[in-house]
Amino acid sequence: MPTLGDALLARYERFSLYNSPYPAHNRGCAVDLYPDRDDDRAPSPVAGEVVDSHERRVPTKEYAEATDTVLLVAVDVAATPGLSAPADADWMARVLHVDPAVEPGDRVEPGASLGRLVRSGFFTPWVANHVHLELRPRDANLLRARGSPRLGTAADVTVTPVTWDGTGTVVEAGETYVRLDRPAHPGDGWAALASDGGVALDGGLRHYAGGGAYGHDAAGSLSLFGERVGVAEGRDVTWGDVAVRVDGAPATGLSLFVGHNGLGAKVVHPGHSCAVGDHVTVDVVPTENPVRLG
């Protein structure tokens, strides 16, 4: 299993192994890496040689570009701080959501720009631009959406679970989401929203079918705000049939991630009437009619 360490992940503001409907995220076989939101460049997560790129048409969305690119990089594991991978294979990186400024034969280094970040038709409208990374043995099918092994996080990536009472002040109000000032980041390192039992959570609750639980290696149910929200099998979580609400009004879900020196809940809430400065309360309740986007 390839393993991602702090030296790789800390080049980005946040990451998520599960918060996407794309098939590679179903069991944490891919990671989405979110750079500084004021930068439209795509920092390379790995060192290596660009081997090929494949432009592809994507679902048509009014807010997205018509094509995306699968950029293939032969990974130099030894020159990529924060990456470890079994030595029994030559590893290739599949990088998506980039309009590449590099060509086959170019050498790339960690943190160097691969090109411009692309707002892809694979994105749901509330998703911020990011770099999608998978790692596969070179002799695997490199263009299929499925086929990458699970990614692990190294021992130096400690994700602190942060408890939250569901209340917060709106600090950003997009057309399809609101971002709150709570839960607050503890001040250093990696952190994520905690379940009632103190498990750090990842994924789209409940708009995607599954999520993740960091530092969790057992089977059992998970709850949030006193309501059972899913079942964990080790790190993988299957969300239950619950609905997310903001001040009692139905929302699409909670967008969960792991943040570095920043956190705050992101509530997916198309058609909301919230404004910056509003104080709101988020909760979850059972539902018999779940809506899944992936």
C-alpha positions as CSV (number, residue, x, y, z in Angstrom):
1,M,0.0,0.0,0.0
2,P,1.4,3.4,-0.9
3,T,1.6,5.7,2.1
4,L,1.3,9.5,2.2
5,G,3.2,11.4,4.9
6,D,3.2,14.9,6.3
7,A,5.9,16.2,4.0
8,L,3.7,15.4,1.0
9,L,0.3,16.4,2.4
10,A,1.4,19.6,4.1
11,R,2.0,21.3,0.8
12,Y,-1.8,21.6,0.7
13,E,-4.4,23.3,2.9
14,R,-6.5,20.2,3.3
15,F,-7.0,16.7,1.9
16,S,-9.7,14.1,1.6
17,L,-9.5,10.4,0.7
18,Y,-13.3,10.0,0.6
19,N,-15.2,13.2,-0.1
20,S,-16.1,12.5,-3.8
21,P,-18.4,10.3,-5.8
22,Y,-15.5,9.3,-8.2
23,P,-15.0,5.5,-8.0
24,A,-11.4,5.7,-6.8
25,H,-12.5,7.4,-3.6
26,N,-14.9,4.6,-2.6
27,R,-12.3,2.9,-0.4
28,G,-9.8,5.7,-0.1
29,C,-7.8,4.7,-3.2
30,A,-7.3,8.3,-4.2
31,V,-6.7,11.6,-2.4
32,D,-7.9,15.0,-3.3
33,L,-5.4,17.7,-2.4
34,Y,-6.6,21.3,-2.0
35,P,-4.0,24.0,-2.6
36,D,-4.3,27.6,-1.3
37,R,-7.7,28.8,-2.5
38,D,-6.1,32.0,-3.9
39,D,-3.7,30.1,-6.2
40,D,-4.9,28.6,-9.5
41,R,-1.7,26.6,-10.0
42,A,-1.6,22.8,-9.5
43,P,1.4,22.0,-7.2
44,S,2.8,18.6,-8.1
45,P,2.4,16.0,-5.2
46,V,5.3,13.9,-6.6
47,A,8.7,14.0,-8.2
48,G,9.2,12.1,-11.5
49,E,9.0,12.2,-15.3
50,V,5.9,13.1,-17.2
51,V,5.0,10.1,-19.4
52,D,1.8,11.0,-21.1
53,S,-1.4,13.0,-20.9
54,H,-4.9,12.1,-22.1
55,E,-7.5,14.8,-22.6
56,R,-11.1,13.7,-21.9
57,R,-14.5,15.1,-22.3
58,V,-16.4,15.3,-19.0
59,P,-20.1,15.7,-18.0
60,T,-21.4,19.1,-19.3
61,K,-21.9,21.5,-16.4
62,E,-22.5,25.2,-16.8
63,Y,-19.9,26.0,-14.1
64,A,-17.2,23.6,-15.5
65,E,-14.8,23.2,-18.4
66,A,-15.6,20.9,-21.3
67,T,-12.5,18.7,-20.8
68,D,-10.2,17.3,-18.1
69,T,-6.9,15.6,-18.4
70,V,-5.4,12.4,-17.0
71,L,-1.7,13.3,-16.4
72,L,0.6,10.3,-16.0
73,V,3.9,10.7,-14.1
74,A,6.5,8.0,-13.5
75,V,7.1,8.6,-9.8
76,D,10.6,9.0,-8.3
77,V,9.7,7.7,-4.9
78,A,13.1,8.4,-3.4
79,A,12.8,12.1,-4.5
80,T,9.3,12.5,-3.2
81,P,9.4,13.5,0.5
82,G,6.4,12.0,2.4
83,L,5.8,9.2,0.0
84,S,6.5,5.5,0.6
85,A,5.5,2.7,-1.7
86,P,6.4,-1.0,-2.0
87,A,9.6,-1.5,-4.0
88,D,8.2,-4.4,-6.0
89,A,6.6,-2.1,-8.5
90,D,7.4,1.0,-10.6
91,W,4.8,3.5,-9.6
92,M,2.8,5.8,-11.8
93,A,0.8,8.8,-10.5
94,R,-2.6,9.6,-12.1
95,V,-3.2,13.3,-11.7
96,L,-6.5,14.8,-12.6
97,H,-8.1,18.3,-12.8
98,V,-5.1,20.0,-14.3
99,D,-4.6,21.8,-17.6
100,P,-1.0,20.7,-17.9
101,A,1.9,23.1,-18.7
102,V,4.3,20.1,-18.7
103,E,4.9,17.6,-21.5
104,P,6.1,14.0,-21.8
105,G,9.7,13.9,-20.9
106,D,9.6,16.8,-18.5
107,R,10.9,16.3,-15.0
108,V,8.6,17.6,-12.3
109,E,9.5,18.2,-8.6
110,P,7.2,18.2,-5.5
111,G,5.4,21.5,-5.2
112,A,6.3,22.8,-8.7
113,S,3.4,23.8,-10.9
114,L,2.0,21.1,-13.2
115,G,-0.2,23.7,-14.9
116,R,-3.6,25.4,-14.2
117,L,-6.2,23.9,-12.0
118,V,-9.3,22.9,-13.9
119,R,-12.9,23.2,-12.8
120,S,-14.0,19.8,-14.0
121,G,-17.4,18.5,-15.1
122,F,-16.8,15.6,-12.7
123,F,-17.2,18.2,-9.8
124,T,-20.4,18.8,-8.0
125,P,-21.0,22.6,-7.9
126,W,-19.9,23.1,-4.3
127,V,-16.5,21.4,-4.8
128,A,-13.4,23.6,-4.7
129,N,-10.6,23.2,-7.3
130,H,-8.1,20.6,-6.3
131,V,-5.5,18.0,-7.5
132,H,-6.7,14.4,-7.6
133,L,-3.9,11.8,-7.1
134,E,-3.9,8.1,-7.4
135,L,-0.8,5.7,-7.5
136,R,-0.7,2.5,-9.7
137,P,1.9,0.0,-10.7
138,R,3.2,1.0,-14.2
139,D,2.0,-2.3,-15.7
140,A,-1.6,-1.7,-14.6
141,N,-4.3,-0.2,-16.8
142,L,-3.5,3.5,-16.2
143,L,-6.6,5.0,-17.8
144,R,-9.5,3.1,-16.1
145,A,-11.4,5.0,-13.4
146,R,-10.9,2.0,-11.1
147,G,-7.8,-0.1,-10.3
148,S,-5.7,1.9,-7.9
149,P,-4.7,0.4,-4.5
150,R,-5.7,1.9,-1.2
151,L,-3.7,4.8,0.1
152,G,-2.5,4.9,3.6
153,T,-1.4,7.8,5.8
154,A,1.9,7.7,7.6
155,A,2.5,7.7,11.3
156,D,3.5,11.4,11.1
157,V,0.0,12.3,9.9
158,T,-1.9,12.5,13.1
159,V,-5.5,13.6,12.5
160,T,-6.9,15.3,15.7
161,P,-10.6,14.7,16.1
162,V,-12.4,18.0,16.9
163,T,-15.8,17.8,18.7
164,W,-18.5,20.2,17.7
165,D,-21.9,21.1,19.0
166,G,-23.3,22.0,15.6
167,T,-23.4,25.8,16.0
168,G,-21.4,28.3,14.2
169,T,-21.2,31.7,12.4
170,V,-21.3,31.8,8.6
171,V,-18.0,33.1,7.2
172,E,-18.6,32.2,3.5
173,A,-21.9,31.8,1.6
174,G,-21.6,30.4,-1.8
175,E,-24.6,29.6,-4.1
176,T,-24.6,25.9,-3.1
177,Y,-22.9,25.9,0.3
178,V,-22.1,27.7,3.5
179,R,-18.9,27.6,5.5
180,L,-18.9,28.1,9.2
181,D,-16.2,29.3,11.7
182,R,-16.8,26.1,13.8
183,P,-15.5,23.6,14.7
184,A,-12.3,25.6,15.3
185,H,-8.9,24.1,14.4
186,P,-6.9,23.1,17.5
187,G,-4.0,25.3,16.2
188,D,-1.5,22.9,14.8
189,G,-1.3,19.9,12.5
190,W,-4.1,18.0,10.9
191,A,-7.7,18.0,12.2
192,A,-11.2,16.8,11.3
193,L,-14.7,16.8,12.6
194,A,-15.1,14.2,15.3
195,S,-17.9,11.7,15.8
196,D,-19.6,11.6,19.2
197,G,-17.1,8.9,20.1
198,G,-14.1,10.9,19.1
199,V,-13.4,9.4,15.6
200,A,-12.1,11.8,12.9
201,L,-14.5,11.7,10.0
202,D,-14.0,12.2,6.2
203,G,-16.4,12.2,3.3
204,G,-19.7,13.6,2.1
205,L,-22.3,13.0,4.8
206,R,-24.8,11.9,3.4
207,H,-24.8,13.0,-0.2
208,Y,-22.1,10.4,-1.0
209,A,-22.6,6.7,-0.1
210,G,-19.5,6.3,2.0
211,G,-16.8,8.1,4.0
212,G,-13.8,7.4,6.2
213,A,-12.7,7.2,9.8
214,Y,-9.1,8.1,10.6
215,G,-7.3,6.3,13.4
216,H,-10.2,3.7,13.5
217,D,-9.5,0.0,13.0
218,A,-12.7,-1.6,14.4
219,A,-16.2,-2.3,13.2
220,G,-19.1,-0.5,14.7
221,S,-21.6,2.3,14.5
222,L,-20.7,6.1,14.5
223,S,-22.9,8.9,15.8
224,L,-22.9,12.7,15.4
225,F,-25.0,15.1,17.5
226,G,-26.5,12.0,19.3
227,E,-27.7,10.4,16.0
228,R,-26.3,7.3,14.4
229,V,-24.9,8.4,11.1
230,G,-23.1,5.3,9.8
231,V,-21.2,2.0,10.3
232,A,-17.4,1.7,10.1
233,E,-15.5,-1.3,8.9
234,G,-12.0,-0.3,9.8
235,R,-11.3,3.0,8.0
236,D,-14.2,2.7,5.6
237,V,-17.6,4.1,6.6
238,T,-21.1,3.4,5.1
239,W,-23.3,6.4,5.9
240,G,-26.8,5.7,7.3
241,D,-30.1,7.1,6.2
242,V,-29.9,10.5,7.9
243,A,-30.7,14.1,6.8
244,V,-28.5,17.1,7.6
245,R,-30.4,20.3,8.6
246,V,-29.5,23.9,9.1
247,D,-31.8,25.7,11.5
248,G,-34.3,22.9,10.9
249,A,-34.2,23.4,7.1
250,P,-33.1,20.3,5.0
251,A,-29.6,20.6,3.5
252,T,-27.8,18.3,1.1
253,G,-25.0,17.3,3.6
254,L,-21.8,18.0,5.4
255,S,-18.6,18.1,3.3
256,L,-16.0,16.5,5.6
257,F,-12.2,16.8,5.1
258,V,-8.9,16.9,7.0
259,G,-7.6,20.5,7.5
260,H,-4.1,21.8,8.2
261,N,-4.2,24.9,10.4
262,G,-7.8,25.5,9.4
263,L,-11.1,23.7,9.8
264,G,-14.7,25.0,10.0
265,A,-17.7,23.0,8.8
266,K,-18.7,23.2,5.1
267,V,-22.5,22.6,4.7
268,V,-23.7,21.7,1.2
269,H,-27.0,23.7,1.0
270,P,-28.2,24.8,-2.5
271,G,-30.9,27.4,-2.3
272,H,-30.0,28.5,1.2
273,S,-30.8,31.9,2.5
274,C,-27.8,32.2,4.9
275,A,-25.6,35.3,4.9
276,V,-22.2,36.0,6.2
277,G,-22.5,36.7,9.9
278,D,-25.6,34.6,10.5
279,H,-25.4,32.3,13.5
280,V,-26.8,28.8,12.6
281,T,-27.3,25.4,14.1
282,V,-26.6,22.1,12.2
283,D,-28.0,18.8,13.2
284,V,-28.8,15.3,11.7
285,V,-32.1,13.4,11.9
286,P,-33.2,10.0,10.5
287,T,-34.7,9.8,7.1
288,E,-36.3,7.1,5.0
289,N,-35.6,8.8,1.7
290,P,-31.8,9.3,1.3
291,V,-30.4,11.2,-1.7
292,R,-27.1,9.9,-3.0
293,L,-24.9,11.6,-5.5
294,G,-22.4,8.8,-5.8
